[in-house]
Amino acid sequence: MTANHSRDAILIVPSAPDYAAQMEDLMHASYGTTREHPDEVFTEAMFRHHMEIFPEGQFVALDGDQVIGQTVSMRIRFDPAHPILEPWWVTVGEGWLRHVPDGEWMYGVESVVHPDYRSQGVGGKLMEARFDTARALNLHGVVAGSAIISYSQVADQVSPAEYVQGVVEGRFFDGNLSKQIKKGFRPGALIEGYLPDMDSLGWGVSILWENPDHDPAQPILRHAPLRRYRIPRRSAASS
Ligand SMILES: CC(C)(COP(=O)(O)OP(=O)(O)OC[C@H]1O[C@@H](n2cnc3c(N)ncnc32)[C@H](O)[C@@H]1OP(=O)(O)O)[C@@H](O)C(=O)NCCC(=O)NCCS
């Protein structure tokens, strides 16, 4: 796919079955997989299933009618004292999600923005859409794993733990983790063997956003209104 910057703003809308084929294409364009060899990425059928079981947690970013970003979420039971330290593909039920409909936490299953559109505010708005859903459902927060995709650039100089500390302190810029920290996630435990990925050398880190509006006196809800967002155009930062 090549960038096709229409004049209208980029929209974030709830994912819908009509977008599922493009959503699978975006996975392949971003991760170097193919429809013949999807490996550990989501297929159209998986995306449609996610929309059925948790519509409030699925969003796409649209440039005109083109899907240029997406986020997938599920609900889980979770204790922050026990971070999830297993491979991502296990946590996400090999693509079909281990969604618990009345789970008190949201798990951020996947966020991806087409490489031509990164660092222009799209992924950040997708993260905010998730936070809004967590607020509307009165969840405790959002937990996820972050693949530290720029680690391989300095892996001969620092350990994964030193790298994450350097990202937190702003000495390193990581194409995933720095952006997630900017949006309010806090990194926690390292995850070895998180993804079969050369950029991160398989390293991930557990990340957590606590919902500041969670009200323990109020019920945790099963459903929330589906929302839409507009993103004013920004020029790409270098990254
Ligand atoms: C993670 C990802 C989805 C983020 O999407 P994105 O569109 O690039 O994110 P944004 O441009 O919204 O950046 C988020 C924040 O990071 C900051 N940021 C982005 N690029 C930056 C840069 N080059 N330098 C400094 N800060 C930057 C922005 O300030 C933004 O915060 P703001 O909206 O408050 O200004 C995207 O990088 C991606 O697709 N990564 C590869 C796929 C992947 O591995 N996903 C799994 C994630 S664990």
The ligand as an SDF file (V2000), in Angstrom:
LIG
                    3D

 48 50  0  0  0  0  0  0  0  0999 V2000
    3.0300    1.4700   18.2230 C   0  0  0  0  0  0  0  0  0  0  0  0
    2.3670    2.1840   17.0490 C   0  0  0  0  0  0  0  0  0  0  0  0
    1.0000    1.5580   16.8320 C   0  0  0  0  0  0  0  0  0  0  0  0
    2.2120    3.6660   17.4130 C   0  0  0  0  0  0  0  0  0  0  0  0
    1.5520    4.3250   16.3340 O   0  0  0  0  0  0  0  0  0  0  0  0
    1.9470    5.8010   15.8270 P   0  0  0  0  0  0  0  0  0  0  0  0
    0.8590    6.2430   14.9200 O   0  0  0  0  0  0  0  0  0  0  0  0
    3.3220    5.8090   15.2920 O   0  0  0  0  0  0  0  0  0  0  0  0
    1.8710    6.6100   17.2190 O   0  0  0  0  0  0  0  0  0  0  0  0
    1.7380    8.1900   17.4160 P   0  0  0  0  0  0  0  0  0  0  0  0
    2.2870    8.9290   16.2640 O   0  0  0  0  0  0  0  0  0  0  0  0
    0.3250    8.4740   17.7820 O   0  0  0  0  0  0  0  0  0  0  0  0
    2.6630    8.4140   18.6860 O   0  0  0  0  0  0  0  0  0  0  0  0
    2.2290    8.2460   20.0190 C   0  0  0  0  0  0  0  0  0  0  0  0
    2.9280    9.2760   20.8910 C   0  0  0  0  0  0  0  0  0  0  0  0
    4.3390    9.1030   20.7770 O   0  0  0  0  0  0  0  0  0  0  0  0
    4.9690   10.3430   20.4290 C   0  0  0  0  0  0  0  0  0  0  0  0
    5.8390   10.1380   19.2450 N   0  0  0  0  0  0  0  0  0  0  0  0
    5.5000    9.5250   18.0760 C   0  0  0  0  0  0  0  0  0  0  0  0
    6.5480    9.5320   17.2480 N   0  0  0  0  0  0  0  0  0  0  0  0
    7.5570   10.1540   17.8820 C   0  0  0  0  0  0  0  0  0  0  0  0
    8.8990   10.4480   17.5290 C   0  0  0  0  0  0  0  0  0  0  0  0
    9.3980   10.0810   16.3560 N   0  0  0  0  0  0  0  0  0  0  0  0
    9.6560   11.1030   18.4510 N   0  0  0  0  0  0  0  0  0  0  0  0
    9.1520   11.4500   19.6520 C   0  0  0  0  0  0  0  0  0  0  0  0
    7.8740   11.1940   20.0510 N   0  0  0  0  0  0  0  0  0  0  0  0
    7.1050   10.5410   19.1660 C   0  0  0  0  0  0  0  0  0  0  0  0
    3.9060   11.3160   20.0430 C   0  0  0  0  0  0  0  0  0  0  0  0
    4.1390   12.5080   20.7550 O   0  0  0  0  0  0  0  0  0  0  0  0
    2.5840   10.6900   20.4410 C   0  0  0  0  0  0  0  0  0  0  0  0
    2.0040   11.3200   21.5410 O   0  0  0  0  0  0  0  0  0  0  0  0
    0.9490   12.5620   21.3530 P   0  0  0  0  0  0  0  0  0  0  0  0
   -0.1690   12.0440   20.4990 O   0  0  0  0  0  0  0  0  0  0  0  0
    0.5240   12.8420   22.7450 O   0  0  0  0  0  0  0  0  0  0  0  0
    1.7100   13.6420   20.7060 O   0  0  0  0  0  0  0  0  0  0  0  0
    3.2270    2.0960   15.7660 C   0  0  0  0  0  0  0  0  0  0  0  0
    4.4960    2.5800   16.0340 O   0  0  0  0  0  0  0  0  0  0  0  0
    3.3320    0.7330   15.1310 C   0  0  0  0  0  0  0  0  0  0  0  0
    2.5120    0.3840   14.2730 O   0  0  0  0  0  0  0  0  0  0  0  0
    4.3410   -0.0680   15.5450 N   0  0  0  0  0  0  0  0  0  0  0  0
    4.6370   -1.3370   14.8790 C   0  0  0  0  0  0  0  0  0  0  0  0
    3.6120   -2.3670   15.1480 C   0  0  0  0  0  0  0  0  0  0  0  0
    3.8160   -3.0290   16.4700 C   0  0  0  0  0  0  0  0  0  0  0  0
    4.8630   -3.5860   16.7600 O   0  0  0  0  0  0  0  0  0  0  0  0
    2.7530   -3.0130   17.2890 N   0  0  0  0  0  0  0  0  0  0  0  0
    2.7770   -3.6580   18.5440 C   0  0  0  0  0  0  0  0  0  0  0  0
    2.9880   -2.6430   19.6010 C   0  0  0  0  0  0  0  0  0  0  0  0
    3.5160   -3.4330   21.0970 S   0  0  0  0  0  0  0  0  0  0  0  0
  1  2  1  0
  2  3  1  0
  2  4  1  0
  2 36  1  0
  4  5  1  0
  5  6  1  0
  6  7  2  0
  6  8  1  0
  6  9  1  0
  9 10  1  0
 10 11  2  0
 10 12  1  0
 10 13  1  0
 13 14  1  0
 14 15  1  0
 15 16  1  0
 15 30  1  0
 16 17  1  0
 17 18  1  0
 17 28  1  0
 18 19  1  0
 18 27  1  0
 19 20  2  0
 20 21  1  0
 21 22  1  0
 21 27  2  0
 22 23  1  0
 22 24  2  0
 24 25  1  0
 25 26  2  0
 26 27  1  0
 28 29  1  0
 28 30  1  0
 30 31  1  0
 31 32  1  0
 32 33  2  0
 32 34  1  0
 32 35  1  0
 36 37  1  0
 36 38  1  0
 38 39  2  0
 38 40  1  0
 40 41  1  0
 41 42  1  0
 42 43  1  0
 43 44  2  0
 43 45  1  0
 45 46  1  0
 46 47  1  0
 47 48  1  0
M  END
$$$$
